Amino acid sequence: MFRPGAPLEEIEEDVESMITELVHELGRTAEADPEPTGAEERAYIKAFSDARANSAGDQAGLLATAIGRPNLAEALIYLNRRLDRMDLDPQDPAGIIGIIVRLAMDGLWVSDILDDTRFSPAERRKITDILTGMTYLTDSQLEKLEAQAARR
């Protein structure tokens, strides 16, 4: 991806291309999921679950470039905003889980970039398994969790 000494324009093209491909991959993975509810979130979990891939130098460069030039990440920003709007729909109370899952996976991705040994494979699997399980929560199950939290 980022070859040493590459001009900024080439790096920007690479970053934009990587992000666009990621968005397409997320869409293909979600469409292939037999359970439509939570499919986008499970695709997101799958895309960011590989600690070795997340800690690669290209990922750190991708993050730094996207922060410095957010216009390059427009495809991912648009996807997240579209999913956020859907997940915040009052008609879909459990939709908020999608936002929580994506934020958690974003945090795990950044954590991997900083320290890919922070979690053992078993710990990492436990984290992603719990997040995946959350994508199957129904509105009524979420309401029960909220009621339990409110009593504390």
C-alpha positions, 0 to 999 in steps of 0.5 A: 500500500504505502510505498516508501517515499510515495507522493501524497497524492498516491497515498491519498488514492490508496487510502480512499481505495482501501476505505471504498473496498472496505465499505463494499466488503461490509455490504457483501458480508452483510448481504450474505448473512442469513439473519438480516437484523444486525447483519451490518454490525456482524459484518463490521465485527468480522472486518475488524476482528483480525488483530494481526491485520489491524496492527499492520503498519498500513492500518496505522497509516490508514488511520493517520491519513484518514484523521488528517484528511477526513475527506478520504474516508467519506465512503465509511463516514457516509456508511456509518452515518446512514447506519446511525440514522437507521439505528436511532430510529425510534421504531427500532429501539434495539437499533442502538446496539448497532452503534454500540457495536461499531463504536466498540469495534472502532476502539478495538481496531485502534487498540490493535494498532497501538498494541496488538498483544493487549488481548490474548486470542481467547480474550479477543474471541470473548469480546467479539463473541459478546458483541456478536451476541448483542447484534441478535438482541430484540427490542423486548430483550433490550427493554428488559436490560434497560429496566434492570439498569434503571433499578440499579 
